[in-house]
Amino acid sequence: METKRYTNNKDITVLWTPSKCKHAGVCVKSLPQVYDPKAKPWIKPENATKEELIAQINACPSGALAYVIEDNSK
């Protein structure tokens, strides 16, 4: 199961596992400025805050989306 990573280069990385995705559209409806299926890359996490991304990812019905909080204290 391949997982793709999309980082906002600050504090969060969005993980997407295509094989789990049920294409419910919750992501696109919730944060259209981040998720655009017609764009390359289709996930642009820099277009939302960490808090907005976490809330939306937690609402993903299939579990295809996840996140990693980046430790930038190093």
Helices and strands as residue ranges (DSSP letters): E 4-7, E 12-16, G 18-20, H 26-30, G 45-47, H 50-58, E 65-69
